[in-house]
């Protein structure tokens, strides 16, 4: 008997079959309204010149800027109202989703466009002079690049120490013996319950005064970040270990392994895969926490991003350097945040490994 195999329609075929002219129009209107707002914010200053600050102020105050923003708000409002009214009347699920997407995008265009309209009709000159004066920053790009390098070096050093320490503490904290578990829990609770800025100052001055150990501020910062990260990593690893079914450990013990061998060969390899995303999130947080080393007094070559921006502000009294510092942090952290999302997506299925993907039934 012949067996026929059902052929699923492609995404494009399904889109054409289930979309309607009205739903596509609503989605396009919402996207168009948001695009007009984006053009006003990004394209107009780039075309007319964002530096010097006087050119940026003229662009922000121009009738073209206001006109594009008003058009974006108007188109977004039409898409928002029509989308919410028409979504329930669409004949297919895909058409309803397109109408809702147009309404949501239109609402975003109205919100962002209205805020920007209020901004461009306020005291733009004062704001731009204080926070958007980037004309003189070209000579200091090297300082920001050096700050970004030091920020990553501090974070990577602290994260490396923290992962090793956290794994060790997690094994101790998972022990059934109180005498083994209690010191690990005390360490974790102490470093999680005290501010990182206090830990930096106490370890830096405490080692010197109490033990006669004179470490540089840079080395002390890396060590402190490692000790602090170790406490949080220990909780992450402990949660990962406890998420593995108890039968895995018992099966390994049944094969003649000791408790530590069972953890090493059966439990921890599975737990590590599950804790990669939260560990990466901790790394992103640590990158921002490196700004706290400002209290230790680093040398100029050791400045991280925030300290570099603050130093340049103290020289020029231009607050725009703080905005440039924030942009620097975004440049460093946004790719890592995107990487975390990608890793979480790859590890979401229990059949997906760290290195490669196991395709189920030939699907990708």
FILO-197554 format. One record per residue: x, y, z of N, C-alpha, C in turn. Coordinates in steps of 0.1 Angstrom, whole numbers. Atoms other than C-alpha are relative to their C-alpha. Example, Ala and Ser with C-alpha at 12.3 -4.5 7.8 and 13.67 -1.06 7.14 Angstrom:
BEGIN
> 9,-12,0,123,-45,78,9,12,0 .
> -9,-11,0,137,-11,71,-8,11,8 .
//
This chain:
BEGIN
> 9,-12,0,0,0,0,9,12,0 .
> -9,-11,1,15,33,-10,-3,10,11 .
> 1,-9,-11,21,58,17,3,14,-5 .
> -2,-14,5,17,95,8,5,8,12 .
> -6,-9,-10,38,121,27,-6,14,-2 .
> 6,-13,0,21,153,35,11,11,-1 .
> -10,-10,2,40,183,22,-5,13,7 .
> 4,-12,-7,38,213,45,3,12,-9 .
> -2,-12,9,34,247,27,12,8,6 .
> -11,-9,-5,64,270,29,-5,12,7 .
> 4,-12,-8,64,301,50,-5,10,-10 .
> 4,-10,10,61,323,19,-14,-3,-5 .
> 13,4,5,31,303,6,-10,2,10 .
> 9,-2,-10,14,304,39,-3,15,2 .
> 2,-14,-2,20,341,42,-9,6,-11 .
> 9,-5,11,4,347,8,-14,-4,1 .
> 13,6,-1,-25,325,15,-8,6,12 .
> 7,-5,-12,-34,339,50,0,15,2 .
> 0,-14,-1,-25,375,46,-11,7,-8 .
> 10,-8,8,-50,401,35,6,14,-3 .
> -5,-14,4,-45,435,19,-1,9,12 .
> 2,-9,-12,-59,452,50,11,-2,11 .
> -9,3,-10,-36,434,74,14,4,-3 .
> -13,-4,4,-5,440,54,2,15,0 .
> 0,-15,0,-14,477,50,1,5,14 .
> -2,-5,-14,-18,481,87,14,-2,6 .
> -14,3,-4,15,464,94,10,10,-6 .
> -9,-10,7,32,487,68,-2,14,6 .
> 2,-13,-6,16,518,83,7,1,14 .
> -7,-1,-13,28,510,118,15,0,-1 .
> -14,0,3,63,502,105,4,14,-6 .
> -3,-13,6,62,534,84,1,11,10 .
> 0,-10,-10,53,556,114,13,-1,8 .
> -12,1,-8,82,542,134,12,3,-8 .
> -11,-3,8,105,545,105,2,15,-2 .
> -1,-15,1,97,582,101,6,6,13 .
> -7,-5,-13,106,588,138,15,-3,0 .
> -14,4,0,138,569,133,8,9,-10 .
> -7,-9,10,147,590,102,2,14,6 .
> -2,-13,-6,141,622,122,11,0,10 .
> -10,1,-10,164,610,150,14,-3,-5 .
> -13,5,4,192,593,131,4,6,-14 .
> -5,-3,14,192,603,94,2,15,-1 .
> -1,-15,2,185,641,96,13,5,7 .
> -12,-5,-5,213,648,121,13,-5,-7 .
> -12,5,7,237,626,101,2,8,-14 .
> -1,-7,13,228,644,68,4,14,2 .
> -2,-14,-1,228,679,81,12,3,9 .
> -12,-2,-8,257,674,105,-3,0,15 .
> 3,0,-15,257,665,142,11,7,7 .
> -10,-9,-6,289,685,149,4,11,-10 .
> 0,-4,-14,296,712,158,-14,0,6 .
> 13,1,-7,269,715,184,-10,10,-6 .
> 10,-10,6,254,746,167,-7,-6,-12 .
> 7,7,11,247,725,136,-10,-10,4 .
> 10,9,-6,230,699,157,-12,7,5 .
> 12,-8,-5,208,725,174,-8,5,-11 .
> 8,-5,12,198,740,140,-9,-12,-6 .
> 7,11,6,188,705,128,-12,-4,9 .
> 10,4,-10,168,697,160,-11,10,0 .
> 10,-11,0,150,731,158,-7,2,-14 .
> 5,-3,13,143,729,121,-14,-5,-2 .
> 13,4,3,109,726,106,-1,-14,-6 .
> 0,13,6,119,695,87,0,-11,11 .
> 0,9,-11,126,677,120,-14,-1,6 .
> 14,1,-6,92,687,135,-10,-6,-10 .
> 10,5,10,74,679,102,1,-15,-1 .
> -2,14,1,89,644,100,-6,-7,13 .
> 5,6,-13,81,637,137,-15,0,0 .
> 15,-1,0,45,650,133,-6,-11,-10 .
> 5,10,10,41,628,102,1,-14,6 .
> -1,13,-6,54,598,121,-10,-3,11 .
> 11,1,-10,30,604,150,-13,-2,-6 .
> 13,1,6,1,608,127,-2,-14,-7 .
> 1,13,6,8,577,107,-1,-11,10 .
> 1,10,-11,14,557,139,-13,0,7 .
> 14,-1,-6,-19,570,154,-10,-7,-9 .
> 10,7,9,-38,558,123,2,-15,0 .
> -2,15,-1,-21,524,124,-4,-6,13 .
> 4,5,-13,-27,521,161,-15,-2,1 .
> 15,0,-1,-64,529,160,-6,-10,-10 .
> 5,9,10,-71,510,128,4,-15,3 .
> -4,13,-3,-51,480,139,-8,-6,11 .
> 7,6,-12,-68,475,173,-15,-2,-4 .
> 14,2,4,-103,480,156,-1,-12,-9 .
> 2,10,10,-96,457,127,6,-13,3 .
> -7,13,-3,-76,429,144,-11,-11,2 .
> 10,11,-2,-108,411,155,-8,-3,-12 .
> 8,2,13,-123,413,120,8,-8,-10 .
> -8,7,10,-94,396,103,-4,-15,-1 .
> 5,13,2,-103,362,88,10,-11,4 .
> -10,11,-4,-70,343,97,8,5,12 .
> -8,-3,-11,-47,341,126,12,9,-4 .
> -12,-8,5,-17,355,106,-5,14,-3 .
> 5,-14,3,-38,385,94,-2,7,13 .
> 2,-7,-13,-48,392,130,14,4,6 .
> -14,-4,-6,-11,391,141,6,12,-7 .
> -5,-12,8,-2,415,113,-7,13,4 .
> 7,-12,-4,-29,439,123,5,5,14 .
> -5,-3,-14,-18,437,160,14,6,-1 .
> -13,-5,1,18,442,150,0,14,-5 .
> 1,-13,5,8,473,130,-4,10,11 .
> 5,-9,-11,-11,487,160,11,2,10 .
> -10,-2,-10,18,481,184,11,9,-5 .
> -11,-8,6,44,496,160,-5,15,-1 .
> 6,-14,0,20,526,156,0,6,13 .
> 0,-5,-13,17,530,193,14,4,4 .
> -14,-4,-2,55,530,196,4,13,-7 .
> -3,-13,8,57,557,169,-6,12,7 .
> 7,-11,-7,32,578,188,8,4,12 .
> -7,-3,-13,50,575,221,14,7,-2 .
> -14,-6,2,86,581,208,-1,13,-7 .
> 1,-13,7,75,608,184,-5,11,8 .
> 5,-11,-9,56,627,210,11,5,10 .
> -11,-4,-9,85,626,234,10,9,-7 .
> -10,-7,8,109,638,207,-5,14,-4 .
> 6,-13,3,85,666,197,1,9,12 .
> -1,-8,-12,84,678,233,14,4,2 .
> -15,-4,-2,122,677,234,4,11,-10 .
> -5,-10,10,128,696,202,-6,14,2 .
> 7,-13,-3,104,724,213,4,5,14 .
> -5,-5,-13,122,727,247,13,7,-2 .
> -13,-7,1,156,742,255,11,-9,-6 .
> -9,9,7,175,722,229,15,4,1 .
> -13,-5,0,205,744,229,8,-3,13 .
> -6,3,-13,213,740,266,3,-15,1 .
> -2,15,-2,209,702,265,11,-4,-10 .
> -10,4,10,230,698,233,14,5,4 .
> -13,-5,-4,257,720,246,6,-8,12 .
> -5,7,-12,260,700,279,2,-15,-3 .
> 0,14,2,254,665,266,3,-6,-13 .
> -2,5,13,258,663,229,11,7,-8 .
> -12,-7,6,290,683,222,11,-10,-2 .
> -10,10,3,311,656,206,11,5,-9 .
> -9,-6,10,331,679,184,15,-2,4 .
> -14,0,-5,363,678,205,4,-14,4 .
> -3,13,-6,362,641,213,9,-9,-9 .
> -8,7,10,381,629,182,14,-2,5 .
> -14,1,-5,414,635,199,1,-9,12 .
> 0,9,-12,404,613,229,-5,-14,-3 .
> 5,14,3,392,582,211,9,-11,5 .
> -10,10,-5,424,564,220,-2,-2,15 .
> 2,2,-14,416,571,257,-12,-9,3 .
> 12,9,-2,382,555,254,3,-14,-5 .
> -3,14,4,396,525,235,9,-6,10 .
> -8,6,-11,422,520,262,-9,-3,12 .
> 9,3,-11,394,523,288,-9,-12,-3 .
> 8,12,3,373,497,270,9,-13,1 .
> -9,11,-2,403,474,269,2,-4,15 .
> -2,2,-14,409,478,306,-13,-5,7 .
> 13,5,-5,372,473,313,-2,-15,-3 .
> 1,14,3,372,440,295,10,-9,7 .
> -11,8,-7,405,429,311,-4,-2,14 .
> 4,1,-14,392,436,346,-12,-10,1 .
> 12,9,0,359,418,338,4,-15,-3 .
> -5,14,3,376,388,322,8,-7,11 .
> -8,5,-11,401,384,350,-9,-4,11 .
> 9,3,-11,374,386,376,-9,-12,-3 .
> 9,11,4,351,363,357,7,-14,0 .
> -8,12,0,378,337,352,2,-6,14 .
> -2,4,-14,387,336,389,-14,-4,7 .
> 13,3,-6,350,336,399,-6,-13,-5 .
> 5,13,5,341,306,377,6,-11,7 .
> -7,10,-7,368,285,392,-4,-1,14 .
> 4,-1,-14,360,296,427,-14,-4,2 .
> 14,3,-2,323,293,422,-3,-15,-2 .
> 2,14,2,325,258,409,4,-8,13 .
> -4,7,-12,345,247,439,-9,2,12 .
> 9,-3,-11,322,265,464,-14,-8,-2 .
> 13,7,3,291,249,446,1,-15,4 .
> -1,14,-4,305,214,452,0,-1,15 .
> 0,0,-15,312,222,489,-14,2,5 .
> 13,-4,-5,278,238,493,-11,-11,-3 .
> 9,11,3,261,207,478,2,-12,9 .
> -3,12,-9,276,184,504,-10,-2,10 .
> 9,3,-11,255,166,529,6,3,14 .
> -6,-3,-13,280,173,556,0,14,4 .
> 1,-14,-5,274,204,576,14,7,1 .
> -13,-6,-2,311,210,584,6,3,-14 .
> -5,-3,13,318,210,546,-9,11,-6 .
> 10,-10,6,287,230,536,0,14,6 .
> 2,-13,-8,287,257,563,10,10,-4 .
> -10,-11,4,320,275,554,-3,5,-14 .
> 3,-4,13,310,276,517,-13,9,0 .
> 12,-8,-1,275,290,526,4,13,7 .
> -4,-13,-6,291,316,549,7,9,-9 .
> -7,-8,10,314,328,522,-9,6,-10 .
> 10,-4,10,286,330,496,-9,11,6 .
> 9,-10,-6,263,349,520,7,13,3 .
> -8,-12,-3,291,373,531,1,9,-13 .
> -3,-8,12,300,384,496,-12,4,-8 .
> 13,-4,6,264,385,484,-7,11,8 .
> 7,-9,-9,253,406,514,7,13,2 .
> -8,-13,-2,280,433,513,2,6,-14 .
> -1,-7,13,283,460,486,14,-3,-6 .
> -12,3,7,310,454,460,10,12,3 .
> -9,-12,-3,324,490,466,6,-1,13 .
> -6,3,-13,329,481,502,11,-10,0 .
> -10,11,1,347,449,493,13,5,-6 .
> -11,-5,6,370,468,470,9,8,9 .
> -7,-9,-9,380,494,496,6,-8,12 .
> -5,8,-12,383,469,525,11,-9,-4 .
> -11,9,4,404,444,506,13,8,-3 .
> -12,-8,4,427,471,492,7,5,12 .
> -7,-6,-12,434,488,525,2,-10,11 .
> -2,10,-10,429,458,547,12,-9,-2 .
> -12,8,3,456,437,530,13,8,3 .
> -12,-8,-3,480,466,533,2,2,15 .
> -1,-4,-14,473,476,569,1,-13,9 .
> 1,11,-9,464,442,584,10,-11,-2 .
> -9,11,3,488,418,566,13,5,-7 .
> -12,-5,6,514,441,551,2,-4,-15 .
> 0,4,14,505,429,516,-4,12,-9 .
> 2,-12,8,509,458,492,-2,-4,-15 .
> 3,3,14,491,449,459,-4,13,-7 .
> 4,-12,8,485,474,431,-15,0,0 .
> 15,-2,0,450,488,428,-6,-9,-11 .
> 5,8,11,446,470,395,-1,-15,3 .
> 1,14,-5,455,436,409,-10,-3,10 .
> 10,1,-10,434,442,439,-14,0,-6 .
> 13,0,6,404,450,417,-3,-13,-7 .
> 2,13,6,408,418,397,-3,-10,10 .
> 2,10,-10,411,397,428,-14,2,7 .
> 12,-3,-6,381,414,444,-12,-4,-9 .
> 11,4,9,359,410,413,-1,-15,-1 .
> 1,15,0,369,373,413,-6,-6,12 .
> 6,5,-13,360,368,450,-15,3,0 .
> 14,-3,0,327,386,445,-8,-9,-10 .
> 7,8,11,318,368,412,-1,-15,5 .
> 1,14,-5,327,335,429,-12,-3,8 .
> 12,2,-9,299,339,454,-13,-1,-9 .
> 12,1,8,273,345,427,1,-12,-9 .
> -1,12,8,287,318,404,-2,-12,8 .
> 2,11,-8,286,294,433,-15,-3,0 .
> 15,2,0,248,299,435,-5,-5,-13 .
> 4,4,13,245,295,398,3,-15,-2 .
> -4,14,2,265,263,397,-8,-9,9 .
> 8,8,-9,246,250,428,-14,-3,-6 .
> 13,2,6,213,255,411,1,-9,-12 .
> -2,9,11,226,238,380,2,-14,4 .
> -2,14,-5,238,208,400,-13,-6,5 .
> 12,5,-5,206,205,418,-11,-2,-10 .
> 10,2,10,186,207,386,1,-13,-7 .
> -2,14,6,201,174,374,-7,-10,9 .
> 8,10,-7,179,145,383,9,-8,10 .
> -8,8,-10,190,126,414,4,-13,-5 .
> -3,13,5,189,94,395,14,0,-8 .
> -13,-1,7,220,106,375,11,-3,9 .
> -11,2,-10,241,107,406,-1,-14,6 .
> 1,13,-6,227,75,420,5,-11,-10 .
> -5,9,10,234,57,387,15,-1,-1 .
> -15,-1,0,270,69,387,6,-7,12 .
> -4,7,-12,274,57,423,-1,-15,-2 .
> 2,14,2,260,24,413,10,-7,-9 .
> -10,5,9,287,20,387,14,-1,7 .
> -12,1,-8,313,22,415,7,13,1 .
> -7,-13,-1,322,59,413,-2,5,14 .
> 1,-7,-13,329,79,444,-9,12,-2 .
> 8,-12,1,308,110,452,6,10,-9 .
> -7,-11,8,333,134,437,1,-5,-15 .
> -1,5,14,338,112,406,-14,1,-7 .
> 13,-1,6,300,110,401,-3,15,-4 .
> 2,-14,4,299,148,402,8,4,-12 .
> -9,-4,11,328,152,379,-4,-5,-13 .
> 2,6,13,318,128,352,-15,-1,-4 .
> 14,2,3,280,126,354,-8,12,2 .
> 9,-11,-3,265,156,370,5,14,-5 .
> -5,-13,4,287,186,364,1,3,-15 .
> 1,-3,15,291,182,326,-14,4,-5 .
> 14,-4,4,253,184,323,-4,13,7 .
> 4,-12,-7,250,212,349,7,12,-7 .
> -7,-12,6,276,234,331,-8,5,-12 .
> 8,-4,12,255,234,299,-11,9,4 .
> 12,-7,-4,225,247,318,4,14,6 .
> -3,-13,-7,244,275,336,8,10,-8 .
> -8,-9,9,262,290,306,-7,14,-1 .
> 7,-13,1,235,317,300,0,9,12 .
> -1,-9,-11,233,330,336,14,4,3 .
> -14,-5,-2,271,330,339,4,11,-10 .
> -2,-11,10,272,351,307,-7,13,5 .
> 6,-11,-6,247,374,323,8,7,11 .
> -9,-6,-10,269,378,353,12,7,-5 .
> -12,-7,6,298,387,331,-4,14,-6 .
> 5,-13,5,277,415,315,-1,9,12 .
> 1,-8,-12,269,428,350,13,4,5 .
> -13,-3,-5,305,426,360,7,11,-8 .
> -5,-10,9,315,447,330,-4,14,5 .
> 5,-13,-5,294,475,344,5,3,14 .
> -5,-1,-13,306,469,379,15,5,1 .
> -14,-4,0,342,476,369,2,15,2 .
> -1,-14,-2,334,513,371,2,4,15 .
> -2,-3,-14,336,510,409,15,1,4 .
> -14,-1,-3,374,508,407,5,14,1 .
> -4,-15,-1,374,546,406,4,3,14 .
> -4,-4,-14,377,546,444,14,-5,4 .
> -13,5,-4,411,528,443,11,9,-5 .
> -10,-8,4,430,554,424,10,-7,-10 .
> -8,6,10,443,538,392,9,10,-7 .
> -8,-8,8,470,552,370,-7,3,-13 .
> 7,-4,12,461,569,337,-1,-12,-10 .
> 0,11,9,470,538,316,-9,-11,5 .
> 9,11,-6,448,516,339,-14,5,0 .
> 13,-4,-1,417,537,336,-10,-9,-8 .
> 11,7,8,385,518,326,-9,11,-5 .
> 8,-9,7,357,534,307,-5,12,8 .
> 6,-10,-8,340,553,334,10,10,6 .
> -11,-9,-5,372,566,350,6,9,-11 .
> -5,-8,11,384,577,316,-9,11,-3 .
> 10,-10,3,352,596,309,0,11,11 .
> 0,-9,-11,353,612,344,13,9,0 .
> -12,-7,0,389,622,340,0,11,-11 .
> 2,-10,11,382,639,306,-10,11,4 .
> 10,-11,-4,352,657,321,7,10,10 .
> -7,-9,-10,374,670,350,10,10,-7 .
> -9,-8,7,398,684,324,-7,11,-8 .
> 7,-9,10,373,699,299,-13,6,5 .
> 13,-4,-6,342,703,321,-11,-1,-11 .
> 10,3,11,322,688,291,-7,-12,4 .
> 7,12,-4,295,664,304,-3,-9,-11 .
> 2,9,11,293,650,269,9,-13,1 .
> -8,11,-2,321,627,279,-7,-12,8 .
> 8,10,-7,297,609,303,-9,-7,-10 .
> 8,6,11,274,603,273,8,-9,-8 .
> -9,8,8,303,590,253,4,-13,8 .
> -3,11,-9,311,567,283,-11,-10,-1 .
> 11,9,1,276,553,282,-1,-7,-14 .
> 0,6,14,279,547,244,11,-11,0 .
> -11,10,-1,312,529,251,-5,-13,7 .
> 5,12,-7,295,505,276,-10,-7,-9 .
> 9,6,9,267,499,250,7,-8,-11 .
> -7,7,10,292,490,224,6,-13,5 .
> -7,12,-6,309,465,247,-11,-10,4 .
> 9,9,-6,278,450,263,-11,-5,-9 .
> 11,4,8,251,449,236,4,-13,-8 .
> -3,12,7,270,423,215,0,-12,10 .
> 0,11,-10,274,402,247,-14,-4,4 .
> 14,3,-3,237,405,255,-6,-8,-11 .
> 5,7,11,229,394,220,5,-15,0 .
> -6,14,0,253,364,224,-7,-8,11 .
> 8,7,-11,235,355,257,-13,-5,-5 .
> 13,4,5,202,354,239,2,-11,-10 .
> -2,11,10,216,333,211,3,-13,7 .
> -3,12,-8,231,308,236,-12,-6,7 .
> 12,5,-6,199,306,255,-9,-7,-10 .
> 8,6,10,181,298,223,5,-13,-4 .
> -6,13,4,205,271,214,-1,-11,11 .
> 0,10,-11,204,255,248,-14,-2,6 .
> 13,1,-5,167,258,253,-6,-14,-1 .
> 4,14,1,161,223,240,9,-9,7 .
> -9,9,-7,174,194,260,9,-8,-10 .
> -7,7,10,186,179,227,11,8,-6 .
> -10,-9,6,209,208,219,12,0,8 .
> -12,-1,-7,245,207,228,6,13,0 .
> -6,-13,-1,269,235,235,7,3,-13 .
> -8,-3,12,290,231,204,-8,0,-13 .
> 8,1,12,265,220,178,-14,-3,3 .
> 15,2,-2,228,215,172,-4,-13,-6 .
> 6,13,5,210,182,169,-13,3,-6 .
> 12,-3,8,184,185,142,-10,-12,2 .
> 10,10,-2,152,167,149,-8,-2,-13 .
> 8,4,12,135,150,119,4,9,-12 .
> -5,-7,11,157,169,96,-3,15,-1 .
> 4,-14,0,144,204,105,11,8,6 .
> -10,-9,-5,166,233,111,-6,13,5 .
//
